[in-house]
Amino acid sequence: MKKFLFFFVLTAVTAGCSNPINKSITEYLSVKEIKSISKKDPLFLAFYDRYFENNCYEHFLADKTVRVMYSDITYKRYYEYIKQINDDDFIDAIYEEAEKEWNEKFDNVDQRFDSIINFWQNYLQENAPNTYLHVEFDHADTYYTYSQKGIKLYFKLTPQKGRLRSASFWYSIRTRGDDNSVLSGRAYQIQPFSNPVMLEDRPSFVDTQNAFYKDVVMNRMSVEELKEKYSFGFSIDDVRTDEGIYINMDKLCQEMPADIRMYLKELSGDFGSGADIENIMNNDKDSIIKHYIDKDYISLDEYKITLQNIRMEEIDPMCYNFQRFIVNCKKAL
């Protein structure tokens, strides 16, 4: 009976050792062995393909020092490790823990960031050229010279913060409904004014087939009809105050920190939209927070990844380092 029990234990141990999944990762698995393991666990094939069917594994085997360092890792041990660190419950628990810690550590960072951005947005809004001048379309008329016939546009300029020495602005006329641009230009007021004034502008090179030109010159539309058919947009370029202070948006923007100026441009849509610009804005936001609020700040996503790496290393330091070796090798290739 003792001989039988000894034989049974010996057989079990031998069978366990001969199972290819118990081989060290420093040894190749044959096609037959991979097939044998995959019959019992179909997921093993994808695991093997990801971590061992690549140049990084060959590089690993070629380095004797590295092979000795990780020789105690078996395919089974590493397979179980990979399954555990990719388990949804494991990851969800880490992310929940990370979010709680992050909120405690950086409790009011977002509010302080918003305060900085709001300050500079308000600064621009309160000091922008359009706060010094209001422009509106008043009426249009025709003019005739010995060589040409054209249109005259009249704009009503109203100073908002006292007397102005001069001003300039861009205007655009668009058809309502389809929002097509039919006429645009830049106008200048070069005489000082402290009360509303009428500024005349004669657009250059207006095509006689231009819809707005036809409505003014040929159809002789009234002001009300023109305003009903067209929308008039204005962008105040610059003004000069009675004290001689030159107010210009570019000049105002130069007065704010460069990183905040760039973020506000991104926020306003100057560089388009989409995932790329969102990622850029998030990175710029992090940079602003580090610069002005907390030099040790990291984003929630970074915090989650950091804690995830810590927890993965705690499970099995050797498997964790081997995984990093493979991942970093793939990045380098």
Disulfide bonds with the S-S distance in Angstrom:
Cys56-Cys329 2.35
